[in-house]
Amino acid sequence: MAVEVRTLRADELGNSAHLLIDRASATAVIVDPARDVGQYVELADSEKVTIAWALETHVHNDFVSGARELVAAGAARLGASAMAGLRYPYERLGDGDEISLGRSRLRVLSTPGHTPEHVAYLLLGDDGEPAALFSGGALMVGTAARTDLFGPALSWRFAQHLERSLKEKILSLPDHVVVYPTHGGGSFCAVGAGAAISTTIGAERAANPLALARSSREFVTRSLSAGPYPSYYSRMRTLNQTGAPLVGLGLPLPSPLQLEDLDAWVAQGALVVDVRPPASFRAGHIPASLAAGADGNLSGWVGWLVGPERPLVLVSDPSRAGIDQVTEATRQLLRIGYDRVVGYLDGGIDSWAGAGRTLTTYDTTSASLLAKRLDDGEMIAVVDVREAAEWHAAHIPGSINLPAHDIPLTQIELPRALPLAVHCGHDYRATLGASLLERAGFTHLTVLEDGWDGWAPLHEEAVAGSHDPGAQPGPLVPQAR
């Protein structure tokens, strides 16, 4: 393939942007860029090519597009579906339109389903043969993007549109065509997607459950099996259509704050977001702060739990590590349009502790120790903050399912005088959930450090020890609630 592809990941979003490079013409095209566009310009400069086009596969619900940023920087023309409804200048593209990239061409394929205006871009080599598909969410590794973003009344219809897009436009392509999705593993738009950043038409035709659906009803059922998605999605489409404020090629970093500045912002309603790893948060944190480590999906959780108008103050580790955490947290929040990061605590958590201020800590335990304590009759309420589907698949006996994103919205009926053992799959959501329970007034909090991952072997051991010789692995308790 004459065109080279460089993929740049936004790991916390589970998304990829793809830079297509044609060396002969020294030009490039970027597909679905995120808002922090300096990375793409820097890569293009290092490859000695000019970005000619910034192309959108659809109006995004999960991140702020960077296409306008590239246009404002004089780096590209913006192309998107004629049906995208963008309220700023762009090239309106329709089914069958083509864009030149050296001697190759990108052909626009109308592929509605994930969104009504969705398009994919088929790369045709200099011989005119299909070589690669930049599929957005119309086809992904092992699945396709969800079709319920416009509400339940339209979800079934959009799933039917997706089926037609796959059958008529995508899976009819030759087996060798390489597929580069935008959404991938870790994206709330791509539940069930594999971790690979690319696949092939042949591989998906052979193994993708949607491609193997035996009827339209089965296809719709499979495509509508995703769980909930973050609440900020409801604002993102409109923001991308109207255009988020331009931030430029560089990443705008917040200002350092002294303790009295932090106090003043909190008095005005700011939320303190602790961006350190979960273990550091558990060892000591500012009371009532939110545990959203920059090493995980910080933006997804802040976007789910906090409105974009609320000021945010970041707390990190001291020294250089803390600046890196602040930088990454700011980047993630910028990508979803959360621009009200008013500052970060200068000196990190050490400034708070060094001033003699109170630190809150959480007890920790392991799955094996928790099992022993429960076996010994200790009164502990186990709170599982995973999604309901995860809880129903298998869970600790007697645990209460309280998904983390529901904690601020729920009238919580849990014992306040007894310890709460909070867990998720491992420990990121557990620490986040514990911080939300702390904000709800609970004080006896213990985090299960190894989460369900640590309990699973005990689960298998219990099943293996069953007196029923035909017992199969499954939940330790009935799935019905």
Secondary structure as GFF3:
##gff-version 3
##sequence-region A 1 481
A	DSSP	beta_strand	4	10	.	.	.	ID=ss1
A	DSSP	beta_strand	15	22	.	.	.	ID=ss2
A	DSSP	beta_strand	27	31	.	.	.	ID=ss3
A	DSSP	alpha_helix	38	46	.	.	.	ID=ss4
A	DSSP	beta_strand	50	55	.	.	.	ID=ss5
A	DSSP	alpha_helix	67	72	.	.	.	ID=ss6
A	DSSP	beta_strand	77	81	.	.	.	ID=ss7
A	DSSP	beta_strand	91	93	.	.	.	ID=ss8
A	DSSP	beta_strand	98	101	.	.	.	ID=ss9
A	DSSP	beta_strand	104	110	.	.	.	ID=ss10
A	DSSP	beta_strand	119	124	.	.	.	ID=ss11
A	DSSP	beta_strand	130	136	.	.	.	ID=ss12
A	DSSP	alpha_helix	152	165	.	.	.	ID=ss13
A	DSSP	pi_helix	166	170	.	.	.	ID=ss14
A	DSSP	beta_strand	178	181	.	.	.	ID=ss15
A	DSSP	beta_strand	199	200	.	.	.	ID=ss16
A	DSSP	alpha_helix	201	207	.	.	.	ID=ss17
A	DSSP	alpha_helix	216	223	.	.	.	ID=ss18
A	DSSP	alpha_helix	233	242	.	.	.	ID=ss19
A	DSSP	beta_strand	256	257	.	.	.	ID=ss20
A	DSSP	alpha_helix	259	267	.	.	.	ID=ss21
A	DSSP	beta_strand	271	274	.	.	.	ID=ss22
A	DSSP	alpha_helix	278	283	.	.	.	ID=ss23
A	DSSP	beta_strand	290	291	.	.	.	ID=ss24
A	DSSP	alpha_helix	298	305	.	.	.	ID=ss25
A	DSSP	beta_strand	312	315	.	.	.	ID=ss26
A	DSSP	alpha_helix	319	335	.	.	.	ID=ss27
A	DSSP	beta_strand	341	345	.	.	.	ID=ss28
A	DSSP	alpha_helix	349	354	.	.	.	ID=ss29
A	DSSP	beta_strand	363	365	.	.	.	ID=ss30
A	DSSP	alpha_helix	367	375	.	.	.	ID=ss31
A	DSSP	beta_strand	381	384	.	.	.	ID=ss32
A	DSSP	alpha_helix	388	393	.	.	.	ID=ss33
A	DSSP	beta_strand	400	401	.	.	.	ID=ss34
A	DSSP	three_ten_helix	404	409	.	.	.	ID=ss35
A	DSSP	beta_strand	420	423	.	.	.	ID=ss36
A	DSSP	alpha_helix	428	439	.	.	.	ID=ss37
A	DSSP	beta_strand	445	448	.	.	.	ID=ss38
A	DSSP	alpha_helix	451	464	.	.	.	ID=ss39
###
